[in-house]
Amino acid sequence: MNAKALQEQPQLHIPVMASEVLTYLNLQPNGAYLDGTIGAGGHATQILNQLSANGKLIGIDRDAEALEICSKHFSASAQPVLLYHSSYDQFPGILKKLGISELNGMVLDLGISTMQLDSDSRGFGFKTNGKLDMRFNEETGETAAELISRLSERELADFIYQYGEERHSRKIARTIKSLKQLTTVADLKEAVRRSTPPHQRNKSLARVFQAIRIAVNSELDKLAIFLDHFNDYLCIGGRVVIMSYHSLEDRMVKHCFRSLKQSGKLKVLTKKPIVPSEFEQFQNKRARSAKLRAAERIA
Ligand SMILES: C[S@@+](CC[C@H](N)C(=O)[O-])C[C@H]1O[C@@H](n2cnc3c(N)ncnc32)[C@H](O)[C@@H]1O
């Protein structure tokens, strides 16, 4: 394969802090585990490698394409991976169907995969072309373009400010709403270009795209539901590991762990969030904003 063809190959997602995830999960070979955001199956592969034939791995993703990659990837594996096209906050219903009452561990690797970010048909990345969709689950809900057209200028500015921490939020929202049409990645990029100074434009673009993605997928709502009940489905000694890429998500995890610790139900294993090593950050720049928190159920 020549260099150009190699560059054009879709990049598979590199799992972030893979060895740290395994360390904090403290895997039991016969245990039952949940990967709530299985993506390309990077963390799941590592978990599976440590499970015996009696172990179980349940994988959930909202993205049907991710599940297709996983079902091919795991088709030859000795233990079946039970894959579900769903949202991770819905995991209790899946456990009920499987007749599993408790898990030995759960992993969430929040946010977006490399395949999603780089895809020209999904609209997640500002370096891509195509329709402004941004739904993890393409079968349901409003696309980014539909959401933006429904929101008022003020609501849009608030999302861009809260979920993107972008200080030009008002001006960007005003420009977006003044456009005759907004249906593509290029339209949104043009609105940000017109409203921000050139020297930090890529940062503004990243923040605006992130904010709209979070809003389209109600990402904070899903996390809040999960945090509300995950502990009830862990066995005593069971572990939860959550990686987030946004300060709002990390704060939600931190506060939840702290309150379960105060009620004597959880031992927090990470006093401060764990971040990728300098080497990993150098090798995988998408890992740079990752923060990992882990905890163990004690009562
Ligand atoms: C960072 S990637 C996970 C990568 C994975 N850990 C790996 O090693 O390949 C995040 C994944 O979470 C999925 N996702 C986002 N929100 C979700 C939700 N509420 N429920 C299930 N999956 C979700 C995305 O579709 C994406 O595939």
The ligand as an SDF file (V2000), in Angstrom:
LIG
                    3D

 27 29  0  0  0  0  0  0  0  0999 V2000
  -14.3020    7.1490   23.4820 C   0  0  0  0  0  0  0  0  0  0  0  0
  -15.3280    6.0320   22.6120 S   0  0  0  0  0  0  0  0  0  0  0  0
  -15.0310    4.4960   23.4260 C   0  0  0  0  0  0  0  0  0  0  0  0
  -13.8350    3.7730   22.9070 C   0  0  0  0  0  0  0  0  0  0  0  0
  -13.6370    2.4120   23.5110 C   0  0  0  0  0  0  0  0  0  0  0  0
  -13.3840    2.4790   24.9340 N   0  0  0  0  0  0  0  0  0  0  0  0
  -12.4940    1.6940   22.8290 C   0  0  0  0  0  0  0  0  0  0  0  0
  -11.4890    1.3920   23.4980 O   0  0  0  0  0  0  0  0  0  0  0  0
  -12.5950    1.4370   21.6280 O   0  0  0  0  0  0  0  0  0  0  0  0
  -16.8860    6.4630   23.2210 C   0  0  0  0  0  0  0  0  0  0  0  0
  -18.0180    5.6050   22.6790 C   0  0  0  0  0  0  0  0  0  0  0  0
  -19.1460    5.8390   23.5200 O   0  0  0  0  0  0  0  0  0  0  0  0
  -20.3040    5.7980   22.7390 C   0  0  0  0  0  0  0  0  0  0  0  0
  -21.3510    6.4760   23.5120 N   0  0  0  0  0  0  0  0  0  0  0  0
  -21.4880    7.7960   23.7670 C   0  0  0  0  0  0  0  0  0  0  0  0
  -22.5380    8.0000   24.5610 N   0  0  0  0  0  0  0  0  0  0  0  0
  -23.0670    6.7830   24.8250 C   0  0  0  0  0  0  0  0  0  0  0  0
  -24.1610    6.3290   25.6110 C   0  0  0  0  0  0  0  0  0  0  0  0
  -24.9500    7.1850   26.2890 N   0  0  0  0  0  0  0  0  0  0  0  0
  -24.4010    5.0020   25.6790 N   0  0  0  0  0  0  0  0  0  0  0  0
  -23.6250    4.1130   25.0100 C   0  0  0  0  0  0  0  0  0  0  0  0
  -22.5910    4.4890   24.2340 N   0  0  0  0  0  0  0  0  0  0  0  0
  -22.3070    5.8010   24.1550 C   0  0  0  0  0  0  0  0  0  0  0  0
  -19.9070    6.4620   21.4540 C   0  0  0  0  0  0  0  0  0  0  0  0
  -20.7700    6.0720   20.4090 O   0  0  0  0  0  0  0  0  0  0  0  0
  -18.4760    5.9350   21.2770 C   0  0  0  0  0  0  0  0  0  0  0  0
  -18.4670    4.7800   20.4860 O   0  0  0  0  0  0  0  0  0  0  0  0
  1  2  1  0
  2  3  1  0
  2 10  1  0
  3  4  1  0
  4  5  1  0
  5  6  1  0
  5  7  1  0
  7  8  2  0
  7  9  1  0
 10 11  1  0
 11 12  1  0
 11 26  1  0
 12 13  1  0
 13 14  1  0
 13 24  1  0
 14 15  1  0
 14 23  1  0
 15 16  2  0
 16 17  1  0
 17 18  1  0
 17 23  2  0
 18 19  1  0
 18 20  2  0
 20 21  1  0
 21 22  2  0
 22 23  1  0
 24 25  1  0
 24 26  1  0
 26 27  1  0
M  CHG  2   2   1   9  -1
M  END
$$$$
